[in-house]
Structure formats: structure tokens, C-alpha cells
Amino acid sequence: MRGRRAAWVVALLLLAGVGQAQDLPLPEGAERTTEVIRPADTVYLPQGALEGGAVPRLRLDGTITSRAWRLPERGLGTLARMAPLRAVLEKSGWEVVFSCAADGCGGFGFRFAVPVLPAPAMFVNLFDYRYLLARRGTGEAVEHVMLFVSRAGERGYVQLTHVGPADMTAAPEASAPEPQPGEESLEATLREAGHVVLRGLDFASGEAVLGPGPHADLAALAAFLTEYPEARIALVGHTDNVGALDANIALSQARAEAVRARLVADHGVDGARVEARGVGYLAPVAANDTAEGRETNRRVEVVLLQ
């Protein structure tokens, strides 16, 4: 017990200054999977449970910083993972506005009202997650924090989204993330393997509308196509095995087309160089018998044609 307690206080929560980057008392070995910073944007965070088919959400404008972590400890439940985070927040002067767990939140309907970072950065078990919204300060200095804790199999995942005063002098980041040790860039993988999965695409479950981003991998793909003007690619949509094949093929096709449209509209890519196809659940890369496997299978992949 003493060793586990010590692990949770390795990194103290640094919440002293308004707008300061948020750190959590995460266990040793916790791996940060992504960070997205939007200096001046809008986010809607749930402030109540699902009721009457709707989730009450609070509109917040400002600098939005979202981070996610994969936790090394196996077997701990979501309450055991959320409790120390909540305790340090409250000790640091944050007031909890709303908190809930899975069924008490509204289950499936509530989860898709939460701006959760896409897999593989953040995995969500629809039957085992916890949500918390907290506030600190008043007036122009008010800050909000959202915590979302879930698990996929035995691994835990944590997302923190902090909203503070807007930085009107900066632009949203859309650059490609730095490769992790042992990980190649999108361009290198595409050239060497001939295909690569686009990370960070924010599609809601069962929908084909691509969120506003930023989408660093799309920016990296557009840069690759600019550098190699003779290159042609296919965008191939994939789903998990939930539902009928025809419906999944249609959904995967629509998602591939949505990515193609964003490349053309936002990045100036010539549409004649990009095909869009959907194959539904016919080409899985993981088993569909776990939530983590199904999340992994829901993807859009780039295939280098020329």
C-alpha cells in the first residue's frame, strides 16, 4: 500500500497559476499519449447527466488544452484511478460542478456528448468510465477542468481538458506530432510500408462527420502530397464488427470521403489524386472482442498507390 501511495504523488498537481499547464499526480510509468492545444476556441462540456434524450452542456470559450495518458497499472477500477485526482483538485481550490459514473451519467448517450480525444490516445469503455467537471476562479479569470477516466481491458486511460482565458495571439497547432522513440513519421511509414493509419480523426460513434480538429496527421499527409506531386493515395475506411456489413461499408466509405473532402477543402490537395473507399469490418487489425480492439479497428488508413 505504501509503495502504491508513493507512486501517485510522483508528480504533484501544479495548479497555482491561472492558465498554467495542468499536471496530474499520475503513477510512475504513465505515458502521455497526446496533447492538443487550441489557443482560442470553444468547447461544450457536460454539466449534468443525460435526461430526456439530452445532456446539458456548458459552453466555454478560451484556451483549450487536452491531454491523455495511458496508465501502467493493471486491474485498478475507474474509481480507484479517479479518486486521487479528484482529491488533489479539491485540495487545490477547485470546486466540483458535476461528477458521475457510466450508467449514472447516461451511459452511451452521455459518453458521446463528451469531447473525448480519439483512439489510440484515449480508449473508452462505455460500461466503465467516470467523468468530472470542476471550476476555479471568477469573472475573466475563471478556469474549468474536465477529467475523464476509463479503461480498456486492464489498462487505464485518463484525459484532462483545461479551459482558461483565450490566447488571442496564437493560432491552433496543426503540426505533426513528434515521433516517439521507435516510432516513424507518417511520411516515413507511408513510403516504407505503403500504408499508414491516420491518427486523431474525431468521428463520433456511428457518424461520418469529421470534427474541426486540428488534425496533425492530415497536415502531415498534405505536406507529403505537396512534396511528392506525382503521388496518388487511397483513403480506406474501416469499422468494428458491430452491425450489418452493408451498413458498416457505407459508414466506412462516408468517413473516407469526409477525410478526402477535408484534405481538398482545407489543405488544397487535388481531389483527382485521392480515392476514397470503405471496406467495413472486413480488414481488422485487432480482435473485436474487446473495447480496445474495436476502437483500434475503427480507423481511416492511407494507401500509397503511386
C-alpha positions as CSV (number, residue, x, y, z in Angstrom):
1,M,0.0,0.0,0.0
2,R,2.8,2.4,0.9
3,G,4.6,1.9,-2.5
4,R,1.4,2.5,-4.4
5,R,0.6,5.7,-2.5
6,A,4.1,7.0,-3.1
7,A,3.7,6.3,-6.9
8,W,0.6,8.5,-7.0
9,V,2.5,11.6,-5.7
10,V,5.5,11.4,-8.0
11,A,4.2,14.4,-9.9
12,L,2.3,16.9,-7.8
13,L,-0.6,18.8,-9.3
14,L,0.6,22.2,-10.4
15,L,-2.4,24.4,-10.5
16,A,-1.2,27.6,-8.8
17,G,-1.5,30.0,-11.8
18,V,-4.5,30.8,-13.9
19,G,-4.0,29.3,-17.4
20,Q,-0.9,27.3,-16.2
21,A,-0.5,23.9,-17.9
22,Q,-2.2,21.2,-15.8
23,D,-0.2,18.3,-14.4
24,L,-1.7,15.3,-12.6
25,P,-0.5,13.0,-9.8
26,L,-0.2,10.1,-12.1
27,P,1.7,6.9,-11.3
28,E,5.3,6.3,-12.3
29,G,5.4,5.0,-15.9
30,A,2.2,6.8,-17.0
31,E,2.6,7.5,-20.7
32,R,1.2,10.7,-22.2
33,T,-0.4,9.7,-25.5
34,T,-1.3,13.1,-26.9
35,E,-1.6,16.8,-26.3
36,V,-3.8,19.2,-28.3
37,I,-3.7,23.0,-27.6
38,R,-6.3,25.3,-29.1
39,P,-5.4,28.9,-28.1
40,A,-8.8,30.5,-28.8
41,D,-11.7,28.1,-29.4
42,T,-15.0,26.8,-28.0
43,V,-15.8,23.6,-26.2
44,Y,-19.0,22.2,-24.8
45,L,-18.6,20.2,-21.5
46,P,-21.4,18.2,-19.8
47,Q,-22.7,19.7,-16.6
48,G,-25.4,17.2,-15.9
49,A,-26.5,13.6,-16.6
50,L,-28.4,12.5,-19.7
51,E,-32.1,13.3,-19.2
52,G,-34.9,13.2,-21.7
53,G,-32.5,12.3,-24.5
54,A,-30.2,15.3,-24.0
55,V,-27.1,16.1,-22.0
56,P,-26.9,19.7,-20.5
57,R,-23.6,21.2,-21.6
58,L,-21.7,24.3,-20.6
59,R,-20.3,26.4,-23.5
60,L,-16.8,27.5,-22.7
61,D,-14.6,29.8,-24.7
62,G,-10.8,30.2,-24.2
63,T,-7.6,28.4,-24.5
64,I,-8.3,24.6,-24.5
65,T,-5.6,22.2,-23.6
66,S,-6.4,18.5,-23.8
67,R,-4.0,15.7,-22.7
68,A,-4.4,12.0,-22.4
69,W,-2.4,9.3,-20.6
70,R,-2.1,5.5,-20.6
71,L,-1.6,4.2,-17.1
72,P,0.8,1.3,-16.4
73,E,-1.1,-0.2,-13.5
74,R,-3.4,-3.1,-14.4
75,G,-6.5,-4.2,-12.6
76,L,-7.5,-1.0,-10.9
77,G,-11.1,0.2,-11.3
78,T,-12.0,3.7,-12.5
79,L,-13.0,4.9,-9.0
80,A,-9.5,4.0,-7.7
81,R,-8.0,5.9,-10.6
82,M,-10.3,9.0,-10.3
83,A,-10.3,9.4,-6.5
84,P,-6.7,10.7,-6.0
85,L,-7.1,13.0,-9.0
86,R,-10.3,14.5,-7.6
87,A,-8.8,14.8,-4.1
88,V,-5.9,16.9,-5.3
89,L,-8.1,19.1,-7.4
90,E,-10.3,19.9,-4.4
91,K,-7.3,20.5,-2.2
92,S,-6.0,22.9,-4.8
93,G,-9.2,25.0,-4.7
94,W,-11.2,23.6,-7.5
95,E,-15.0,23.3,-6.9
96,V,-16.6,20.1,-8.4
97,V,-19.5,21.2,-10.6
98,F,-20.7,17.7,-11.6
99,S,-19.4,14.2,-11.5
100,C,-20.9,10.8,-12.4
101,A,-20.0,7.2,-13.4
102,A,-21.2,5.3,-16.5
103,D,-24.8,4.4,-16.0
104,G,-25.3,7.3,-13.7
105,C,-24.1,9.7,-16.3
106,G,-26.4,8.3,-19.0
107,G,-24.2,5.5,-20.5
108,F,-23.7,5.5,-24.2
109,G,-25.6,8.8,-24.8
110,F,-23.6,10.7,-22.3
111,R,-20.2,9.5,-23.4
112,F,-20.8,10.9,-26.9
113,A,-21.6,14.3,-25.5
114,V,-18.1,14.4,-24.0
115,P,-15.3,15.7,-26.2
116,V,-13.1,12.6,-25.8
117,L,-9.8,12.5,-27.6
118,P,-9.8,9.8,-30.3
119,A,-8.2,6.4,-30.1
120,P,-5.5,5.3,-29.8
121,A,-4.7,8.3,-27.5
122,M,-7.8,7.6,-25.4
123,F,-9.9,4.4,-25.1
124,V,-13.4,4.4,-23.6
125,N,-15.3,1.5,-22.1
126,L,-18.9,2.5,-22.4
127,F,-19.8,0.5,-19.3
128,D,-16.9,1.6,-17.1
129,Y,-16.0,5.3,-17.1
130,R,-16.1,8.3,-14.7
131,Y,-16.5,12.0,-15.5
132,L,-15.8,15.1,-13.5
133,L,-16.2,18.9,-14.3
134,A,-14.6,21.4,-11.9
135,R,-14.3,25.2,-11.8
136,R,-12.0,27.7,-10.1
137,G,-11.9,31.5,-10.0
138,T,-14.4,34.1,-11.1
139,G,-15.0,36.6,-13.9
140,E,-12.4,36.8,-16.6
141,A,-10.0,34.6,-14.5
142,V,-12.4,31.6,-14.3
143,E,-10.9,28.2,-15.3
144,H,-12.6,24.9,-15.9
145,V,-11.2,21.3,-15.9
146,M,-12.8,18.1,-17.2
147,L,-11.4,14.8,-16.1
148,F,-12.5,11.6,-17.9
149,V,-11.2,8.2,-16.7
150,S,-11.9,4.9,-18.4
151,R,-10.2,1.6,-19.1
152,A,-9.8,-0.8,-22.0
153,G,-9.2,-4.3,-20.7
154,E,-6.9,-4.0,-17.7
155,R,-5.3,-0.7,-18.8
156,G,-6.5,2.6,-17.5
157,Y,-6.8,5.9,-19.5
158,V,-7.1,9.4,-18.3
159,Q,-8.0,12.6,-20.2
160,L,-7.7,16.1,-18.8
161,T,-9.2,19.1,-20.6
162,H,-8.4,22.5,-19.2
163,V,-10.1,25.7,-20.3
164,G,-8.6,29.1,-19.4
165,P,-8.5,32.6,-20.8
166,A,-8.0,32.7,-24.5
167,D,-4.6,33.4,-26.1
168,M,-5.8,35.6,-29.0
169,T,-2.2,36.0,-30.3
170,A,-1.6,32.3,-31.1
171,A,-3.1,30.1,-33.8
172,P,-4.3,26.5,-33.3
173,E,-1.5,23.9,-33.6
174,A,-1.8,21.7,-36.7
175,S,1.7,20.4,-37.0
176,A,2.5,16.7,-37.0
177,P,3.4,15.3,-33.5
178,E,7.0,14.5,-32.8
179,P,7.5,10.7,-33.3
180,Q,8.0,8.8,-30.1
181,P,11.1,6.6,-29.6
182,G,10.9,3.7,-32.1
183,E,8.0,5.4,-34.0
184,E,8.5,6.7,-37.5
185,S,6.9,9.8,-39.1
186,L,3.8,9.5,-41.2
187,E,5.8,10.1,-44.4
188,A,8.5,7.6,-43.5
189,T,5.9,4.9,-42.7
190,L,3.9,5.6,-45.8
191,R,7.0,5.4,-48.1
192,E,8.4,2.3,-46.4
193,A,5.2,0.3,-45.7
194,G,2.9,1.7,-48.4
195,H,0.1,2.4,-45.9
196,V,-0.4,4.2,-42.6
197,V,-3.3,4.8,-40.2
198,L,-4.4,8.5,-39.7
199,R,-4.3,9.3,-36.0
200,G,-6.5,11.8,-34.2
201,L,-9.6,11.8,-36.5
202,D,-12.5,12.9,-34.3
203,F,-15.6,10.9,-35.6
204,A,-18.4,10.3,-33.2
205,S,-19.6,6.7,-33.0
206,G,-21.8,5.8,-35.9
207,E,-21.3,9.1,-37.6
208,A,-19.3,10.3,-40.7
209,V,-18.9,14.0,-39.8
210,L,-15.3,14.8,-39.2
211,G,-14.8,17.2,-36.3
212,P,-13.0,20.5,-36.5
213,G,-9.6,19.2,-35.4
214,P,-6.8,20.2,-35.5
215,H,-5.8,17.1,-37.3
216,A,-2.0,16.9,-37.3
217,D,-1.8,13.7,-39.5
218,L,-3.9,15.4,-42.2
219,A,-1.5,18.3,-42.2
220,A,1.4,15.8,-42.5
221,L,-0.3,13.9,-45.3
222,A,-1.0,17.2,-47.2
223,A,2.7,18.1,-46.8
224,F,3.7,14.7,-48.2
225,L,1.5,15.2,-51.2
226,T,2.9,18.6,-51.8
227,E,6.5,17.4,-51.7
228,Y,5.7,14.5,-54.0
229,P,3.3,15.9,-56.6
230,E,3.3,12.6,-58.6
231,A,2.0,10.6,-55.6
232,R,-1.6,9.2,-55.5
233,I,-3.3,7.8,-52.5
234,A,-6.4,5.9,-51.5
235,L,-8.2,6.6,-48.2
236,V,-9.7,3.4,-46.8
237,G,-12.3,3.5,-44.1
238,H,-12.6,0.6,-41.6
239,T,-15.1,-0.2,-38.8
240,D,-15.5,-2.7,-36.0
241,N,-17.9,-5.7,-36.4
242,V,-20.9,-4.2,-34.6
243,G,-23.8,-4.1,-37.0
244,A,-24.5,-5.4,-40.5
245,L,-21.8,-5.5,-43.2
246,D,-23.7,-3.3,-45.6
247,A,-24.2,-0.6,-43.0
248,N,-20.6,-0.7,-41.9
249,I,-19.3,-0.5,-45.5
250,A,-21.5,2.6,-46.1
251,L,-20.2,4.2,-42.8
252,S,-16.6,3.5,-43.6
253,Q,-17.0,4.8,-47.1
254,A,-18.6,8.0,-45.8
255,R,-15.8,8.5,-43.3
256,A,-13.1,8.1,-46.0
257,E,-14.9,10.6,-48.2
258,A,-15.1,13.1,-45.3
259,V,-11.4,12.9,-44.9
260,R,-10.8,13.3,-48.6
261,A,-13.1,16.4,-48.6
262,R,-11.2,17.9,-45.7
263,L,-7.8,17.4,-47.5
264,V,-9.2,19.1,-50.6
265,A,-11.0,22.0,-48.8
266,D,-8.6,22.8,-46.0
267,H,-5.2,21.8,-47.5
268,G,-5.7,22.4,-51.2
269,V,-5.0,18.8,-52.2
270,D,-6.1,18.0,-55.8
271,G,-9.0,15.6,-55.4
272,A,-8.0,13.7,-58.5
273,R,-5.0,12.3,-56.6
274,V,-7.1,10.9,-53.7
275,E,-9.5,8.0,-53.9
276,A,-12.0,7.1,-51.0
277,R,-13.1,3.6,-50.3
278,G,-14.8,1.8,-47.4
279,V,-14.5,-1.9,-46.5
280,G,-16.4,-2.0,-43.3
281,Y,-15.2,-4.7,-40.9
282,L,-13.5,-6.9,-43.5
283,A,-9.9,-5.9,-42.6
284,P,-9.5,-5.8,-38.8
285,V,-6.1,-5.2,-37.2
286,A,-7.2,-6.4,-33.8
287,A,-9.7,-8.7,-32.2
288,N,-13.2,-7.3,-31.9
289,D,-14.0,-9.0,-28.6
290,T,-12.7,-6.1,-26.5
291,A,-13.5,-2.4,-26.4
292,E,-9.8,-1.6,-27.1
293,G,-9.8,-3.9,-30.1
294,R,-12.9,-2.4,-31.6
295,E,-11.5,1.2,-31.1
296,T,-8.4,0.1,-32.9
297,N,-10.4,-1.3,-35.8
298,R,-12.3,1.9,-36.3
299,R,-9.9,3.8,-38.5
300,V,-9.1,5.5,-41.8
301,E,-6.0,4.3,-43.5
302,V,-3.8,5.9,-46.2
303,V,-2.7,3.5,-49.0
304,L,0.0,4.8,-51.4
305,L,-1.0,4.0,-54.9
306,Q,1.8,5.7,-56.8
